[in-house]
């Protein structure tokens, strides 16, 4: 496998090991920054326009200016992929609060584009998840900030309970996971997902589009009591695609196995990815 040798800092392509941020950057001192993360196949970033939409929106909400046009930023991403010589992998975009003279006030942001291998479990249609619930509402949930202190600090708790991930509860209302959106399948094959106080995932958007072609879809407040009534549950994320959830707080969801709706949407999502990629490759070739 070709090694990942390059990264981008403020629009400049450099050797990855040579890049650094000064310790005065607010991302280090105060955790002030945003990021996004997506995959690429055959050299083509997947759903790039949607990820850029979210990245620029998050920057605006944190009053940070991205010093590049969308077109220039997209070109930098493609330049990095080409420089590293890999046809598949993942990309992390990072926008920091910049070097702060007083350790508190944002300044000119730093922009990094980092490349990684394709995650091992990307779109694994055989994987399942066991969750535990945790009462937590992310600060500024509509923004993809770099603040993951709750999820990371609870990793020992997950291990203790033999769980794979967390499901955040806002009082009695279901919100999301640390890095995923949450769906239930209720009686009548109704696909239900929280509508507010969450990060609006790009994969969530794609899956909602696919689900509406087959099932009744409800974006609304979802009460924790509905888990007990659910036939199925699943997560969506950039790396997971669709992962069936088979257990929450030690109790099985439905019959404790991946259900037909989750399986169908997994198939639909993979077909959707292939069609999307084929279209992008056709446009690039022309």
C-alpha positions in Angstrom: 0.0 0.0 0.0 1.2 3.5 -0.8 2.2 5.4 2.3 0.3 8.6 3.2 3.1 11.2 2.9 1.4 14.5 2.4 -1.0 16.8 4.1 -2.3 20.4 3.6 -1.9 23.4 5.9 -3.4 26.7 4.9 -3.6 25.7 1.2 0.0 24.5 1.0 0.9 20.9 0.3 3.6 19.6 2.6 5.2 16.5 3.9 2.8 15.2 6.6 5.6 14.8 9.2 6.7 18.4 8.7 3.3 20.0 9.6 2.7 21.5 13.0 0.6 24.1 14.8 1.9 26.5 17.3 0.8 25.9 20.9 -1.1 29.2 21.0 -3.7 27.8 18.6 -7.2 27.9 20.2 -7.8 24.3 19.1 -5.1 23.3 21.5 -5.7 25.9 24.3 -9.5 25.9 24.3 -10.7 23.1 22.0 -12.1 25.8 19.7 -12.4 24.4 16.2 -14.5 22.4 13.7 -13.8 19.4 11.5 -15.4 17.1 9.1 -14.6 13.7 7.9 -15.5 11.7 4.7 -14.4 8.9 2.5 -13.1 8.7 -1.0 -13.1 5.8 -3.5 -11.4 5.6 -6.9 -9.9 9.0 -6.1 -13.4 10.6 -5.8 -14.6 12.2 -2.5 -18.1 10.9 -1.7 -20.8 13.5 -1.3 -18.3 16.2 -1.2 -20.8 19.1 -1.8 -22.8 18.0 1.3 -19.7 17.9 3.5 -18.5 21.3 2.3 -22.0 22.7 2.9 -21.8 21.5 6.5 -18.2 22.6 7.0 -18.8 26.1 5.8 -22.1 26.3 7.8 -20.3 25.2 11.0 -17.5 27.7 10.4 -20.1 30.5 10.0 -21.9 29.5 13.2 -18.6 29.7 15.1 -17.7 33.0 13.5 -14.6 31.5 11.7 -13.7 32.5 8.2 -12.5 29.9 5.8 -9.9 31.7 3.7 -10.7 29.8 0.5 -13.6 29.6 -1.9 -15.4 26.3 -2.0 -14.0 25.6 -5.5 -10.4 26.2 -4.3 -11.0 24.1 -1.1 -12.3 21.2 -3.2 -9.3 21.5 -5.5 -7.0 21.2 -2.5 -8.7 18.0 -1.4 -8.2 16.5 -4.8 -4.6 17.7 -5.0 -3.9 16.0 -1.7 -5.5 12.7 -2.8 -3.4 12.8 -6.0 -0.2 13.6 -4.1 -0.6 10.6 -1.8 -1.3 8.2 -4.7 -4.2 6.3 -3.0 -7.4 5.5 -4.7 -9.4 4.9 -1.5 -9.2 6.4 2.0 -10.6 9.1 4.2 -10.2 12.8 4.6 -10.4 15.0 7.7 -10.9 18.8 7.3 -10.0 20.9 10.3 -10.5 24.6 11.0 -9.0 26.0 14.2 -9.5 29.2 16.1 -6.1 30.3 15.1 -3.1 31.6 17.0 -4.5 33.6 19.9 -2.4 36.4 21.6 -4.5 36.2 24.8 -5.3 32.5 24.7 -9.0 33.2 24.3 -9.8 35.4 21.3 -9.9 33.8 17.9 -7.7 35.1 15.2 -7.0 34.0 11.6 -7.9 30.3 11.4 -5.6 27.5 10.4 -7.0 25.1 7.9 -5.7 21.5 7.7 -6.6 18.7 5.3 -5.4 15.3 6.5 -5.6 12.0 4.8 -6.0 8.5 6.4 -6.5 4.9 5.1 -10.1 3.7 4.5 -11.5 2.6 7.9 -11.5 -1.1 8.4 -15.3 -1.4 9.0 -16.4 1.0 6.3 -19.9 -0.1 5.2 -19.5 -3.5 6.8 -23.0 -5.1 6.3 -22.3 -7.9 8.8 -21.5 -5.7 11.8 -24.0 -5.0 14.6 -23.9 -2.7 17.6 -24.7 -2.8 21.3 -25.4 0.5 22.9 -25.7 2.0 26.4 -27.7 5.2 26.9 -26.2 8.3 28.5 -27.9 11.6 29.4 -26.1 14.3 27.5 -26.9 17.0 24.9 -23.9 18.1 22.9 -23.0 21.8 23.2 -24.0 23.4 19.9 -25.2 20.1 18.5 -25.8 21.4 15.0 -22.0 22.2 14.6 -19.4 19.5 14.1 -16.9 20.8 16.7 -13.8 19.1 17.8 -15.2 18.6 21.3 -15.6 14.9 21.9 -14.8 14.9 25.6 -17.9 13.1 26.7 -17.7 10.2 24.2 -13.9 9.7 24.8 -14.2 9.9 28.6 -16.8 7.2 28.6 -14.8 4.7 26.6 -14.0 2.8 29.9 -17.7 2.7 30.6 -18.5 1.1 27.2 -15.8 -1.5 27.9 -17.3 -2.2 31.3 -20.7 -2.9 29.9 -19.5 -4.8 26.8 -21.1 -2.1 24.6 -19.9 -0.6 21.3 -21.2 2.9 21.5 -23.4 5.5 23.3 -26.9 6.8 22.6 -27.4 10.3 24.0 -30.6 11.1 25.8 -31.8 14.7 26.3 -34.0 14.0 29.3 -36.5 11.6 27.9 -35.8 12.4 24.3 -33.4 10.5 22.0 -30.8 12.6 20.2 -27.8 10.9 18.6 -24.6 9.0 19.2 -21.1 10.4 19.5 -20.4 10.0 15.8 -23.6 8.7 14.4 -27.3 9.4 13.8 -29.9 7.1 15.2 -33.0 5.5 13.6 -35.8 3.3 14.9 -38.1 1.1 12.8 -41.6 1.0 14.3 -44.7 -1.0 13.5 -45.8 -0.6 9.9 -42.1 -0.3 8.8 -42.1 3.4 9.9 -38.6 4.7 9.9 -38.2 7.3 12.6 -35.3 9.5 13.5 -34.8 12.6 15.8 -35.2 15.9 13.9 -33.6 18.5 16.2 -30.7 19.2 18.6 -28.5 16.8 16.6 -25.8 17.0 13.9 -27.5 16.6 10.6 -25.4 13.8 9.1 -24.6 13.6 5.4 -25.2 9.8 5.5 -28.4 10.4 7.4 -29.5 12.7 4.5 -28.8 10.0 1.9 -30.5 7.3 3.9 -33.6 9.4 4.5 -33.8 9.9 0.7 -33.6 6.2 0.1 -36.0 5.3 2.9 -38.7 7.6 1.6 -38.8 5.6 -1.6 -39.9 2.4 0.3 -41.2 3.3 3.7 -43.0 6.0 5.8 -40.4 8.3 7.2 -40.9 10.5 10.3 -38.4 13.1 11.4 -39.6 14.3 14.8 -39.0 14.1 18.5 -38.4 10.5 19.5 -39.2 9.4 23.1 -37.0 6.9 24.9 -40.0 4.7 25.5 -40.3 4.0 21.8 -37.2 1.9 21.9 -39.2 -0.9 23.7 -41.7 -0.8 20.8 -39.2 -0.8 18.0 -38.8 -3.7 15.6 -35.3 -2.5 14.6 -32.8 0.2 15.2 -29.7 1.4 13.3 -27.0 4.0 13.1 -25.9 6.0 10.1 -22.4 7.6 9.7 -19.8 8.4 7.1 -17.7 5.3 8.0 -20.5 2.9 9.1 -23.0 3.5 6.4 -25.9 1.7 8.1 -25.1 -0.4 11.2 -27.9 -2.4 12.8 -28.3 -1.8 16.6 -29.3 -5.1 18.2 -29.2 -4.2 21.9 -29.6 -1.1 24.1 -28.9 -1.1 27.8 -28.7 -4.9 27.8 -32.1 -5.4 26.3 -32.6 -6.6 22.7 -34.1 -4.4 20.1 -36.9 -6.3 18.4 -35.7 -9.9 18.2 -32.1 -8.9 18.8 -31.1 -9.4 15.2 -30.7 -7.1 12.1 -34.2 -6.7 10.6 -35.4 -6.6 7.1 -35.7 -2.8 6.9 -32.1 -2.3 8.0 -30.9 -4.9 5.6 -32.8 -3.5 2.7 -31.5 0.0 3.4 -28.0 -1.3 3.5 -28.4 -2.8 0.1 -30.0 0.4 -1.2 -27.2 2.5 0.3 -24.4 0.4 -1.3 -26.2 0.6 -4.7 -26.6 4.4 -4.2 -22.9 4.8 -3.5 -22.0 2.8 -6.6 -24.3 4.9 -8.8 -23.0 8.1 -7.3 -19.4 7.1 -7.9 -20.1 6.0 -11.4 -21.7 9.4 -12.2 -18.7 11.2 -10.8 -16.2 9.1 -12.7 -18.2 9.7 -15.9 -18.2 13.5 -15.4 -14.4 13.4 -14.6 -13.7 11.4 -17.7 -15.6 13.8 -19.9 
